[in-house]
Amino acid sequence: MSDTPAKIEYSDKDKPNKTPIVLAVAVAIVAAVISVWGINSSTLMAGVNSPSPLPTPPAVLAAPSDKEETDRLLSVGATLHQQQCAGCHSIEAKLVGPSYLEISTKYRDLSEIGFASTHPKNDWDGYDDGPHLHLDKEQQRAIAVWILSSMKGKGGGND
């Protein structure tokens, strides 16, 4: 007799190979977790929402220095109102956005109203986000002067 053991052959021919199926399921689960985490990662992070970035503080906008400048700013502000704002805002009635009366009550000075005119963030309950307008400082100043002027005697802003 020989001292070498008999050759044992193992064959997986009769057994299905489950490795590709297990690997595919694991990859699908990992992909699903990553996609859910990517969509809203703050809800997976201990249930804490990440704070939204703070808007840039308003630049100080100067009040008009004389009647000629006031008239010019009122004219530009009225044009901006018609072109950019009238679809969502009116003097006293709520539309898609708050009325100018509400705006001038909440934001009491030229700089705050000018800054808010760009819709930096929505801090109005009951209203959707407005479009982010790219108004330069002079346009912000003009619409703010126009809003405050339109509110004279109506109870808003700087009566």
DSSP file (Angstrom, degrees, kcal/mol; ACC not computed):
  #  RESIDUE AA STRUCTURE BP1 BP2  ACC     N-H-->O    O-->H-N    N-H-->O    O-->H-N    TCO  KAPPA ALPHA  PHI   PSI    X-CA   Y-CA   Z-CA
    1    1 A M              0   0    0      0, 0.0     2,-0.3     0, 0.0     0, 0.0   0.000 360.0 360.0 360.0 150.6    0.0    0.0    0.0
    2    2 A S        -     0   0    0      2,-0.1     0, 0.0     1,-0.1     0, 0.0  -0.624 360.0-137.2 -94.0 154.1    1.1    3.4   -0.6
    3    3 A D  S    S+     0   0    0     -2,-0.3    -1,-0.1     2,-0.1     0, 0.0   0.491  75.5  97.7 -85.7  -3.5    1.6    6.0    2.1
    4    4 A T  S    S-     0   0    0      1,-0.1    -2,-0.1     3,-0.0     3,-0.1  -0.698  77.3-119.3 -89.4 135.9   -0.1    8.8    0.1
    5    5 A P        -     0   0    0      0, 0.0     2,-0.1     0, 0.0    -1,-0.1  -0.276  36.9 -90.6 -69.8 159.4   -3.7    9.6    0.9
    6    6 A A        -     0   0    0      1,-0.1     2,-0.4     0, 0.0     0, 0.0  -0.419  47.6-102.9 -68.4 143.9   -6.3    9.2   -1.8
    7    7 A K        -     0   0    0     -2,-0.1     2,-0.5    -3,-0.1    -1,-0.1  -0.541  34.8-153.6 -72.2 124.9   -6.9   12.4   -3.8
    8    8 A I        -     0   0    0     -2,-0.4     2,-0.5    -3,-0.0    -1,-0.0  -0.884   6.6-158.9-102.6 127.3  -10.1   14.0   -2.6
    9    9 A E        -     0   0    0     -2,-0.5     2,-0.5     2,-0.0    -2,-0.0  -0.904   1.8-157.2-109.0 131.0  -11.8   16.2   -5.1
   10   10 A Y        -     0   0    0     -2,-0.5     2,-0.4     2,-0.0    -2,-0.0  -0.893  12.5-171.6-104.3 134.7  -14.3   18.8   -4.1
   11   11 A S        -     0   0    0     -2,-0.5     3,-0.3     1,-0.1     4,-0.1  -0.990  23.4-172.3-130.8 132.5  -16.8   19.9   -6.7
   12   12 A D    >   +     0   0    0     -2,-0.4     3,-0.6     1,-0.2    -1,-0.1   0.179  60.9 108.5-101.1  14.8  -19.3   22.8   -6.6
   13   13 A K  T 3  S+     0   0    0      1,-0.2    -1,-0.2     3,-0.1     4,-0.1   0.865  82.6  41.3 -61.1 -35.1  -20.9   21.7   -9.7
   14   14 A D  T 3  S+     0   0    0     -3,-0.3    -1,-0.2     2,-0.1    -2,-0.1   0.613 106.6  72.8 -88.8 -12.4  -24.0   20.5   -7.9
   15   15 A K  S <  S-     0   0    0     -3,-0.6     2,-0.1    -4,-0.1    -3,-0.0  -0.881  83.8-122.7-106.4 132.5  -24.2   23.5   -5.5
   16   16 A P        -     0   0    0      0, 0.0     2,-0.7     0, 0.0    -2,-0.1  -0.463  25.2-120.6 -70.6 144.0  -25.3   26.9   -6.7
   17   17 A N        -     0   0    0      1,-0.1     4,-0.3    -2,-0.1    -5,-0.0  -0.770  29.5-178.1 -86.8 114.7  -22.7   29.7   -6.1
   18   18 A K     >  +     0   0    0     -2,-0.7     4,-2.6     1,-0.2     5,-0.3   0.483  58.1  93.8 -92.8  -4.6  -24.4   32.3   -3.9
   19   19 A T  H  > S+     0   0    0      1,-0.2     4,-2.6     2,-0.2     5,-0.2   0.910  84.5  48.0 -59.8 -46.4  -21.5   34.8   -3.8
   20   20 A P  H  > S+     0   0    0      0, 0.0     4,-2.3     0, 0.0    -1,-0.2   0.889 113.7  48.1 -63.8 -36.0  -22.6   37.0   -6.7
   21   21 A I  H  > S+     0   0    0     -4,-0.3     4,-2.4     2,-0.2    -2,-0.2   0.941 113.6  46.0 -68.0 -46.9  -26.2   37.2   -5.4
   22   22 A V  H  X S+     0   0    0     -4,-2.6     4,-2.4     1,-0.2    -1,-0.2   0.912 114.1  49.4 -61.8 -42.8  -25.0   38.1   -1.9
   23   23 A L  H  X S+     0   0    0     -4,-2.6     4,-2.3    -5,-0.3    -1,-0.2   0.907 110.7  49.6 -63.8 -42.4  -22.6   40.6   -3.3
   24   24 A A  H  X S+     0   0    0     -4,-2.3     4,-2.2    -5,-0.2    -2,-0.2   0.896 111.7  48.5 -64.2 -41.2  -25.2   42.2   -5.5
   25   25 A V  H  X S+     0   0    0     -4,-2.4     4,-2.3     2,-0.2    -2,-0.2   0.915 111.6  49.8 -65.4 -42.9  -27.7   42.5   -2.6
   26   26 A A  H  X S+     0   0    0     -4,-2.4     4,-2.3     1,-0.2    -2,-0.2   0.913 111.4  48.3 -62.9 -42.5  -25.0   44.1   -0.4
   27   27 A V  H  X S+     0   0    0     -4,-2.3     4,-2.5     1,-0.2    -1,-0.2   0.898 110.9  51.4 -64.4 -40.7  -24.1   46.6   -3.1
   28   28 A A  H  X S+     0   0    0     -4,-2.2     4,-2.3     2,-0.2    -2,-0.2   0.897 110.6  48.3 -63.7 -40.6  -27.7   47.5   -3.6
   29   29 A I  H  X S+     0   0    0     -4,-2.3     4,-2.4     2,-0.2    -2,-0.2   0.928 112.8  47.6 -66.1 -44.7  -28.2   48.1    0.1
   30   30 A V  H  X S+     0   0    0     -4,-2.3     4,-2.5     1,-0.2    -2,-0.2   0.910 112.3  50.0 -62.8 -42.0  -25.1   50.3    0.4
   31   31 A A  H  X S+     0   0    0     -4,-2.5     4,-2.5     2,-0.2    -1,-0.2   0.901 110.6  49.9 -63.7 -40.8  -26.2   52.3   -2.7
   32   32 A A  H  X S+     0   0    0     -4,-2.3     4,-2.4     2,-0.2     5,-0.2   0.916 111.6  48.3 -64.4 -42.8  -29.7   52.8   -1.3
   33   33 A V  H  X S+     0   0    0     -4,-2.4     4,-2.5     1,-0.2    -2,-0.2   0.923 112.7  48.2 -63.7 -44.2  -28.3   54.0    2.0
   34   34 A I  H  X S+     0   0    0     -4,-2.5     4,-2.5     2,-0.2    -2,-0.2   0.904 112.0  49.0 -64.2 -41.3  -25.8   56.4    0.3
   35   35 A S  H  X S+     0   0    0     -4,-2.5     4,-1.9     2,-0.2    -1,-0.2   0.909 113.1  46.5 -67.9 -39.7  -28.5   57.8   -1.9
   36   36 A V  H  X S+     0   0    0     -4,-2.4     4,-2.1     2,-0.2    -2,-0.2   0.920 114.0  48.7 -65.7 -41.7  -30.9   58.4    1.0
   37   37 A W  H  < S+     0   0    0     -4,-2.5    -2,-0.2    -5,-0.2    -1,-0.2   0.882 110.8  50.7 -65.0 -37.8  -28.1   60.0    3.0
   38   38 A G  H  < S+     0   0    0     -4,-2.5     3,-0.4     2,-0.2    -1,-0.2   0.843 108.7  52.1 -68.8 -33.5  -27.2   62.2    0.1
   39   39 A I  H  < S-     0   0    0     -4,-1.9    -2,-0.2     1,-0.2    -1,-0.2   0.922 136.6  -0.5 -68.9 -44.2  -30.7   63.4   -0.4
   40   40 A N    >X  +     0   0    0     -4,-2.1     3,-1.1    -5,-0.1     4,-0.6  -0.495  69.6 163.9-147.6  71.7  -31.2   64.4    3.2
   41   41 A S  H >> S+     0   0    0     -3,-0.4     4,-1.0     1,-0.3     3,-0.7   0.781  71.2  68.2 -64.8 -27.3  -28.1   63.7    5.2
   42   42 A S  H 34 S+     0   0    0      1,-0.2     6,-0.4     2,-0.2    -1,-0.3   0.815  95.8  54.8 -66.2 -27.8  -29.2   65.9    8.1
   43   43 A T  H <> S+     0   0    0     -3,-1.1     4,-0.5     1,-0.2    -1,-0.2   0.763 108.0  49.2 -77.0 -22.2  -32.0   63.6    9.0
   44   44 A L  H << S+     0   0    0     -3,-0.7     2,-1.6    -4,-0.6    -1,-0.2   0.633  90.7  85.5 -86.7 -14.4  -29.7   60.7    9.4
   45   45 A M  T >< S-     0   0    0     -4,-1.0     3,-1.7     3,-0.2    -1,-0.2  -0.597 129.2 -57.9 -90.3  77.9  -27.3   62.6   11.5
   46   46 A A  T 34 S-     0   0    0     -2,-1.6    -1,-0.2     1,-0.3    -2,-0.1   0.719  91.7 -73.6  57.8  24.7  -28.9   62.0   14.9
   47   47 A G  T 3< S+     0   0    0     -4,-0.5     2,-0.5     1,-0.2    -1,-0.3   0.675  97.9 133.5  70.4  16.6  -32.1   63.5   13.7
   48   48 A V    <   -     0   0    0     -3,-1.7     2,-0.3    -6,-0.4    -3,-0.2  -0.883  50.9-138.2-105.9 126.0  -30.7   67.0   13.8
   49   49 A N        -     0   0    0     -2,-0.5     3,-0.1    -3,-0.1    -6,-0.0  -0.603  24.9-116.2 -78.5 139.7  -31.3   69.4   10.9
   50   50 A S        -     0   0    0     -2,-0.3    -1,-0.1     1,-0.1    -8,-0.1  -0.530  36.2-105.1 -74.0 142.3  -28.3   71.4    9.9
   51   51 A P        -     0   0    0      0, 0.0    -1,-0.1     0, 0.0     3,-0.1  -0.370  32.9-115.2 -67.8 145.0  -28.8   75.1   10.4
   52   52 A S        -     0   0    0      1,-0.1    -3,-0.0    -3,-0.1     0, 0.0  -0.523  42.5 -91.9 -76.5 149.1  -29.4   77.2    7.2
   53   53 A P        -     0   0    0      0, 0.0    -1,-0.1     0, 0.0     0, 0.0  -0.293  43.2-110.6 -62.8 143.8  -26.7   79.7    6.5
   54   54 A L        -     0   0    0      1,-0.1     2,-0.0    -3,-0.1    67,-0.0  -0.523  33.6-115.0 -74.5 138.6  -27.3   83.1    7.9
   55   55 A P        -     0   0    0      0, 0.0    -1,-0.1     0, 0.0    66,-0.0  -0.330  37.5 -92.6 -69.4 157.5  -28.0   85.8    5.3
   56   56 A T        -     0   0    0      1,-0.1     3,-0.1    59,-0.1     0, 0.0  -0.492  49.9-105.6 -65.9 134.5  -25.6   88.6    4.9
   57   57 A P        -     0   0    0      0, 0.0    -1,-0.1     0, 0.0    55,-0.0  -0.287  45.7 -90.9 -62.9 150.6  -26.6   91.6    7.1
   58   58 A P        -     0   0    0      0, 0.0     2,-0.2     0, 0.0    54,-0.1  -0.303  36.4-120.7 -64.9 142.2  -28.1   94.5    5.2
   59   59 A A        -     0   0    0     52,-0.2     2,-0.6    -3,-0.1    56,-0.1  -0.521  37.6 -99.3 -73.3 149.7  -25.9   97.2    3.9
   60   60 A V        -     0   0    0     -2,-0.2     2,-0.5    52,-0.0    -1,-0.1  -0.625  40.2-156.8 -74.6 118.8  -26.8  100.6    5.3
   61   61 A L        -     0   0    0     -2,-0.6    50,-0.3    79,-0.1     2,-0.2  -0.860  12.7-129.6-100.7 129.3  -28.8  102.3    2.7
   62   62 A A        -     0   0    0     -2,-0.5     3,-0.1    48,-0.1    -1,-0.0  -0.525  18.9-118.6 -80.0 140.5  -28.8  106.1    2.8
   63   63 A A        -     0   0    0     -2,-0.2    -1,-0.1     1,-0.1     7,-0.0  -0.399  48.1 -81.9 -68.4 153.3  -32.1  108.0    2.7
   64   64 A P        -     0   0    0      0, 0.0    -1,-0.1     0, 0.0     3,-0.1  -0.298  35.6-146.8 -58.3 142.6  -32.5  110.4   -0.2
   65   65 A S  S    S+     0   0    0     -3,-0.1     2,-0.3     1,-0.1    -2,-0.1   0.732  70.8   4.8 -87.8 -22.9  -30.7  113.7    0.4
   66   66 A D  S  > S-     0   0    0      1,-0.1     4,-2.4     0, 0.0     5,-0.1  -0.920  81.0 -91.7-152.0 176.6  -33.1  116.0   -1.5
   67   67 A K  H  > S+     0   0    0     -2,-0.3     4,-2.9     1,-0.2     5,-0.2   0.866 120.4  54.9 -63.1 -38.6  -36.4  116.1   -3.4
   68   68 A E  H  > S+     0   0    0      2,-0.2     4,-2.1     1,-0.2    -1,-0.2   0.926 111.4  43.9 -63.1 -44.3  -34.7  115.5   -6.7
   69   69 A E  H  > S+     0   0    0      2,-0.2     4,-2.7     1,-0.2    -2,-0.2   0.894 112.9  52.9 -67.3 -39.0  -33.1  112.3   -5.5
   70   70 A T  H  X S+     0   0    0     -4,-2.4     4,-2.7     2,-0.2    -2,-0.2   0.938 109.8  48.1 -60.0 -47.3  -36.3  111.2   -3.8
   71   71 A D  H  X S+     0   0    0     -4,-2.9     4,-2.1     1,-0.2    -1,-0.2   0.897 112.1  49.5 -61.2 -40.8  -38.2  111.7   -7.0
   72   72 A R  H  X S+     0   0    0     -4,-2.1     4,-2.4    -5,-0.2    -1,-0.2   0.933 112.9  46.3 -64.0 -45.5  -35.6  109.7   -9.0
   73   73 A L  H  X S+     0   0    0     -4,-2.7     4,-2.9     1,-0.2    73,-0.2   0.880 111.2  52.4 -65.9 -38.0  -35.7  106.9   -6.5
   74   74 A L  H  X S+     0   0    0     -4,-2.7     4,-2.4    -5,-0.2    -1,-0.2   0.895 110.2  49.0 -63.7 -38.9  -39.5  106.8   -6.4
   75   75 A S  H  X S+     0   0    0     -4,-2.1     4,-1.9     2,-0.2    -2,-0.2   0.932 114.4  43.8 -65.4 -46.4  -39.5  106.6  -10.2
   76   76 A V  H  X S+     0   0    0     -4,-2.4     4,-2.6     1,-0.2    -2,-0.2   0.908 114.3  51.3 -64.4 -41.8  -37.0  103.7  -10.2
   77   77 A G  H  X S+     0   0    0     -4,-2.9     4,-2.6    65,-0.2    -2,-0.2   0.896 108.6  50.4 -62.8 -41.8  -38.8  102.0   -7.3
   78   78 A A  H  X S+     0   0    0     -4,-2.4     4,-2.2     2,-0.2    -1,-0.2   0.894 111.6  48.8 -63.9 -39.4  -42.2  102.2   -9.1
   79   79 A T  H  X S+     0   0    0     -4,-1.9     4,-2.6     2,-0.2     5,-0.2   0.925 111.6  48.6 -65.4 -45.2  -40.6  100.7  -12.2
   80   80 A L  H  X>S+     0   0    0     -4,-2.6     4,-3.3     1,-0.2     5,-1.0   0.907 109.2  54.0 -61.0 -41.4  -39.0   97.9  -10.2
   81   81 A H  I  X>S+     0   0    0     -4,-2.6     5,-3.1     3,-0.2     4,-1.2   0.949 112.5  43.3 -57.0 -49.1  -42.4   97.3   -8.5
   82   82 A Q  I  <5S+     0   0    0     -4,-2.2    -2,-0.2     3,-0.2    -1,-0.2   0.894 122.3  38.0 -64.5 -40.7  -44.1   96.9  -11.9
   83   83 A Q  I  <5S+     0   0    0     -4,-2.6    -2,-0.2    -5,-0.1    -1,-0.2   0.835 134.9  11.8 -82.4 -33.6  -41.4   94.8  -13.4
   84   84 A Q  I  <5S+     0   0    0     -4,-3.3    -3,-0.2    -5,-0.2    -2,-0.2   0.699 129.4  30.6-118.8 -25.9  -40.3   92.5  -10.5
   85   85 A C  I >X<S+     0   0    0     -4,-1.2     4,-2.2    -5,-1.0     3,-2.0   0.753  89.2  80.9-115.3 -30.0  -42.7   92.7   -7.6
   86   86 A A  T 34<S+     0   0    0     -5,-3.1    -4,-0.1     1,-0.3    -1,-0.1   0.718  85.6  65.4 -62.6 -23.2  -46.3   93.4   -8.6
   87   87 A G  T 34 S+     0   0    0     -6,-0.2     9,-0.3     1,-0.2    -1,-0.3   0.757 120.1  20.3 -68.7 -22.8  -47.0   89.8   -9.5
   88   88 A C  T <4 S+     0   0    0     -3,-2.0     9,-2.8     1,-0.2     7,-0.4   0.607 122.2  50.4-119.6 -19.3  -46.5   88.7   -5.9
   89   89 A H     <  +     0   0    0     -4,-2.2     2,-0.3    -8,-0.2    -1,-0.2  -0.937  51.3 177.5-128.3 145.4  -47.0   91.9   -3.7
   90   90 A S        -     0   0    0      3,-0.6    10,-2.9    -2,-0.4    11,-0.3  -0.833  43.7 -98.5-132.4 177.1  -49.6   94.6   -3.5
   91   91 A I  S    S-     0   0    0     -2,-0.3    10,-2.0     8,-0.2    11,-0.2   0.966 108.3  -8.2 -62.9 -54.9  -50.0   97.6   -1.2
   92   92 A E  S    S+     0   0    0      8,-0.2     2,-0.3     7,-0.1     7,-0.2   0.615 113.7  84.0-121.3 -17.7  -52.4   96.2    1.3
   93   93 A A  S    S-     0   0    0      5,-0.1    -3,-0.6     1,-0.0     2,-0.4  -0.689  74.3-119.8 -96.6 143.1  -53.7   92.8    0.1
   94   94 A K        +     0   0    0     -2,-0.3     2,-0.1    -5,-0.1    -5,-0.1  -0.627  43.2 158.5 -73.1 132.0  -51.9   89.4    0.6
   95   95 A L  S    S-     0   0    0      2,-2.2    -6,-0.1    -7,-0.4    -7,-0.1  -0.095  70.8 -43.8-120.2-134.7  -51.0   87.8   -2.7
   96   96 A V  S    S+     0   0    0     -9,-0.3    32,-0.4    -2,-0.1    -7,-0.1   0.876 135.9  31.0 -65.0 -37.2  -48.4   85.2   -3.3
   97   97 A G  S    S-     0   0    0     -9,-2.8    -2,-2.2     1,-0.1    -7,-0.2  -0.664 107.1 -76.6-113.3 171.6  -46.1   87.3   -1.1
   98   98 A P        -     0   0    0      0, 0.0    -8,-0.1     0, 0.0    -1,-0.1  -0.254  53.5-100.4 -66.3 156.1  -46.9   89.6    1.9
   99   99 A S     >  -     0   0    0     -7,-0.2     4,-2.4   -10,-0.2    -8,-0.2  -0.305  28.8-112.2 -71.0 161.0  -48.4   93.0    1.3
  100  100 A Y  H  > S+     0   0    0    -10,-2.9     4,-2.9     1,-0.2     5,-0.2   0.819 119.9  59.9 -63.4 -29.2  -46.1   96.1    1.4
  101  101 A L  H  > S+     0   0    0    -10,-2.0     4,-1.1   -11,-0.3    56,-0.3   0.938 107.8  43.9 -62.8 -46.3  -48.0   97.1    4.5
  102  102 A E  H  > S+     0   0    0    -11,-0.2     4,-2.3     2,-0.2     3,-0.2   0.914 114.3  50.8 -62.5 -42.7  -46.9   93.8    6.2
  103  103 A I  H  X S+     0   0    0     -4,-2.4     4,-3.1     1,-0.2    -2,-0.2   0.922 110.5  47.7 -62.3 -45.2  -43.4   94.2    4.9
  104  104 A S  H  < S+     0   0    0     -4,-2.9    53,-1.2     1,-0.2    -1,-0.2   0.696 111.8  51.7 -74.4 -16.4  -43.1   97.8    6.2
  105  105 A T  H  < S+     0   0    0     -4,-1.1    -1,-0.2    -3,-0.2    -2,-0.2   0.868 116.2  39.1 -80.3 -40.0  -44.4   96.8    9.6
  106  106 A K  H  < S+     0   0    0     -4,-2.3     2,-0.7     1,-0.2    -2,-0.2   0.919 122.8  40.9 -75.3 -44.9  -41.9   93.9    9.9
  107  107 A Y  S  < S-     0   0    0     -4,-3.1    -1,-0.2    -5,-0.2    50,-0.1  -0.917  71.8-176.1-107.7 110.9  -39.0   95.8    8.4
  108  108 A R        +     0   0    0     -2,-0.7     2,-0.3    -3,-0.1    -1,-0.1   0.551  54.0  50.2 -93.9  -7.6  -39.1   99.3    9.7
  109  109 A D  S  > S-     0   0    0      1,-0.1     4,-2.3    48,-0.1     5,-0.3  -0.850  84.0-104.4-132.2 170.6  -36.2  101.0    8.0
  110  110 A L  H  > S+     0   0    0     -2,-0.3     4,-2.6     1,-0.2     5,-0.2   0.871 115.9  49.9 -55.4 -46.0  -34.7  101.6    4.5
  111  111 A S  H  > S+     0   0    0    -50,-0.3     4,-2.3     2,-0.2    -1,-0.2   0.908 111.4  47.5 -65.8 -43.2  -31.8   99.1    4.9
  112  112 A E  H  > S+     0   0    0      2,-0.2     4,-2.6     1,-0.2    -2,-0.2   0.921 115.0  45.3 -65.9 -43.1  -34.0   96.3    6.2
  113  113 A I  H  X S+     0   0    0     -4,-2.3     4,-1.7     2,-0.2    -2,-0.2   0.916 112.5  51.7 -67.3 -41.8  -36.6   96.7    3.4
  114  114 A G  H  < S+     0   0    0     -4,-2.6     4,-0.3    -5,-0.3    -2,-0.2   0.917 112.8  45.3 -59.7 -43.6  -33.9   97.0    0.8
  115  115 A F  H >< S+     0   0    0     -4,-2.3     3,-1.5     1,-0.2    -2,-0.2   0.918 111.5  52.0 -65.6 -44.3  -32.2   93.8    2.0
  116  116 A A  H >< S+     0   0    0     -4,-2.6     3,-2.1     1,-0.3    -1,-0.2   0.773  93.9  74.0 -64.6 -25.3  -35.5   91.9    2.2
  117  117 A S  T 3< S+     0   0    0     -4,-1.7    -1,-0.3     1,-0.3    -2,-0.2   0.691  90.9  57.1 -64.0 -17.0  -36.3   93.0   -1.4
  118  118 A T  T <  S-     0   0    0     -3,-1.5    15,-1.2    -4,-0.3    -1,-0.3   0.503 107.6-128.4 -88.4  -4.2  -33.8   90.4   -2.6
  119  119 A H    <   +     0   0    0     -3,-2.1    -3,-0.1    13,-0.2    -2,-0.1   0.962  37.7 175.5  56.8  58.9  -35.6   87.6   -0.8
  120  120 A P        -     0   0    0      0, 0.0     2,-0.3     0, 0.0    -4,-0.1   0.852  65.1 -14.5 -66.2 -34.1  -32.5   86.3    1.0
  121  121 A K  S    S-     0   0    0     -5,-0.1     2,-0.9   -66,-0.0    -2,-0.1  -0.971  73.1-102.9-160.7 159.3  -34.5   83.7    3.0
  122  122 A N        +     0   0    0     -2,-0.3     7,-0.1     1,-0.1     5,-0.0  -0.792  45.0 153.9 -93.5 109.5  -38.1   83.0    3.9
  123  123 A D        +     0   0    0     -2,-0.9     2,-0.6     2,-0.1    -1,-0.1  -0.076  43.8 106.1-119.9  32.6  -38.9   84.1    7.4
  124  124 A W    >   -     0   0    0      3,-0.2     3,-1.4     4,-0.0     2,-0.2  -0.949  66.9-135.8-114.8 115.0  -42.6   84.6    6.7
  125  125 A D  T 3  S+     0   0    0     -2,-0.6     3,-0.1     1,-0.2    -2,-0.1  -0.472  90.1  21.1 -66.1 136.0  -45.0   82.1    8.0
  126  126 A G  T 3  S+     0   0    0      1,-0.2     2,-0.4    -2,-0.2    -1,-0.2   0.478 105.5  96.4  87.0   2.8  -47.6   81.1    5.5
  127  127 A Y    <   -     0   0    0     -3,-1.4    -1,-0.2     3,-0.0    -3,-0.2  -0.965  67.7-128.7-125.8 142.6  -45.6   82.2    2.4
  128  128 A D        -     0   0    0    -32,-0.4     2,-0.1    -2,-0.4    -4,-0.0  -0.358  48.0 -75.9 -76.2 165.7  -43.4   80.2    0.1
  129  129 A D        -     0   0    0     -7,-0.1    -1,-0.2    -2,-0.1     3,-0.1  -0.376  48.3-134.6 -60.7 138.4  -39.9   81.3   -0.7
  130  130 A G        -     0   0    0      1,-0.1     2,-0.1    -3,-0.1    -1,-0.1  -0.465  35.5 -81.8 -85.3 167.0  -39.8   84.2   -3.2
  131  131 A P        -     0   0    0      0, 0.0     2,-1.0     0, 0.0    -1,-0.1  -0.421  45.8-110.3 -68.0 145.3  -37.4   84.2   -6.1
  132  132 A H        -     0   0    0     -2,-0.1     2,-0.3    -3,-0.1   -13,-0.2  -0.682  39.9-156.8 -79.2 106.2  -33.8   85.3   -5.2
  133  133 A L        -     0   0    0    -15,-1.2     2,-1.0    -2,-1.0    -3,-0.0  -0.628  13.4-142.8 -88.1 141.4  -33.6   88.7   -6.9
  134  134 A H        +     0   0    0     -2,-0.3     2,-0.4     2,-0.0    -1,-0.1  -0.703  36.4 162.8-103.8  79.7  -30.2   90.1   -7.9
  135  135 A L        -     0   0    0     -2,-1.0   -17,-0.1     4,-0.0     2,-0.0  -0.821  33.5-131.0 -98.7 135.8  -30.8   93.8   -7.1
  136  136 A D     >  -     0   0    0     -2,-0.4     4,-2.6     1,-0.1     3,-0.2  -0.303  35.6 -95.4 -75.8 171.8  -27.9   96.1   -6.8
  137  137 A K  H  > S+     0   0    0      1,-0.2     4,-2.4     2,-0.2     5,-0.1   0.847 125.3  52.4 -59.7 -36.5  -27.7   98.5   -3.8
  138  138 A E  H  > S+     0   0    0      2,-0.2     4,-2.3     1,-0.2    -1,-0.2   0.887 110.7  47.4 -69.4 -37.4  -29.3  101.4   -5.7
  139  139 A Q  H  > S+     0   0    0     -3,-0.2     4,-2.6     2,-0.2     5,-0.3   0.909 112.0  50.2 -68.1 -41.5  -32.2   99.2   -6.8
  140  140 A Q  H  X S+     0   0    0     -4,-2.6     4,-2.0     1,-0.2    -2,-0.2   0.915 112.3  48.4 -59.7 -42.6  -32.7   98.0   -3.3
  141  141 A R  H  X S+     0   0    0     -4,-2.4     4,-2.5    -5,-0.2    -2,-0.2   0.908 111.5  49.8 -63.9 -43.2  -32.6  101.6   -2.1
  142  142 A A  H  X S+     0   0    0     -4,-2.3     4,-2.5     2,-0.2   -65,-0.2   0.924 112.3  45.3 -65.0 -45.7  -35.2  102.6   -4.7
  143  143 A I  H  X S+     0   0    0     -4,-2.6     4,-2.6     2,-0.2    -1,-0.2   0.879 113.5  51.3 -68.2 -34.6  -37.7   99.9   -4.0
  144  144 A A  H  X S+     0   0    0     -4,-2.0     4,-2.7    -5,-0.3     5,-0.2   0.925 111.0  47.1 -65.9 -44.0  -37.3  100.5   -0.3
  145  145 A V  H  X S+     0   0    0     -4,-2.5     4,-2.5     1,-0.2    -2,-0.2   0.919 113.7  49.4 -61.9 -42.8  -37.9  104.3   -0.7
  146  146 A W  H  X S+     0   0    0     -4,-2.5     4,-2.4   -73,-0.2    -2,-0.2   0.917 112.2  47.2 -63.6 -44.1  -40.9  103.5   -2.9
  147  147 A I  H  X S+     0   0    0     -4,-2.6     4,-1.3     2,-0.2    -2,-0.2   0.953 114.3  46.1 -62.8 -49.8  -42.4  101.0   -0.4
  148  148 A L  H  X S+     0   0    0     -4,-2.7     4,-0.5     1,-0.2     3,-0.3   0.893 113.6  49.3 -62.4 -38.5  -42.0  103.3    2.5
  149  149 A S  H >< S+     0   0    0     -4,-2.5     3,-1.0    -5,-0.2    -1,-0.2   0.897 109.0  52.6 -65.3 -39.7  -43.4  106.2    0.6
  150  150 A S  H 3< S+     0   0    0     -4,-2.4    -1,-0.2     1,-0.2    -2,-0.2   0.734 107.5  54.0 -68.0 -21.2  -46.4  104.1   -0.5
  151  151 A M  H ><>S+     0   0    0     -4,-1.3     3,-2.9    -3,-0.3     5,-0.7   0.531  74.5 126.7 -91.9  -7.0  -47.0  103.2    3.2
  152  152 A K  T <<5S+     0   0    0     -3,-1.0     7,-0.1    -4,-0.5     5,-0.1  -0.299  85.5   7.0 -54.4 125.4  -47.2  106.8    4.4
  153  153 A G  T 3 5S+     0   0    0      3,-0.2    -1,-0.3     1,-0.0    -2,-0.1   0.462 109.2  92.9  82.1   1.2  -50.5  107.2    6.3
  154  154 A K  T < 5S-     0   0    0     -3,-2.9    -2,-0.2     2,-0.2     3,-0.1   0.426 101.4-105.0-106.5  -0.4  -51.3  103.5    6.1
  155  155 A G  T   5S+     0   0    0     -4,-0.5     2,-0.2     1,-0.3    -3,-0.1   0.467  81.7 111.2  96.2   0.7  -49.7  102.4    9.5
  156  156 A G  S   <S-     0   0    0     -5,-0.7    -1,-0.3    -8,-0.1   -51,-0.2  -0.690  71.5 -18.8-106.6 161.5  -46.6  100.7    8.2
  157  157 A G  S    S-     0   0    0    -53,-1.2     2,-1.2   -56,-0.3   -49,-0.1  -0.091 119.3  -3.9  55.8-136.6  -42.9  101.6    8.5
  158  158 A N              0   0    0      1,-0.2    -1,-0.2   -50,-0.0    -2,-0.1  -0.599 360.0 360.0 -96.4  72.1  -41.8  105.1    9.2
  159  159 A D              0   0    0     -2,-1.2    -1,-0.2    -7,-0.1    -2,-0.1   0.506 360.0 360.0 -63.2 360.0  -45.1  107.1    9.3
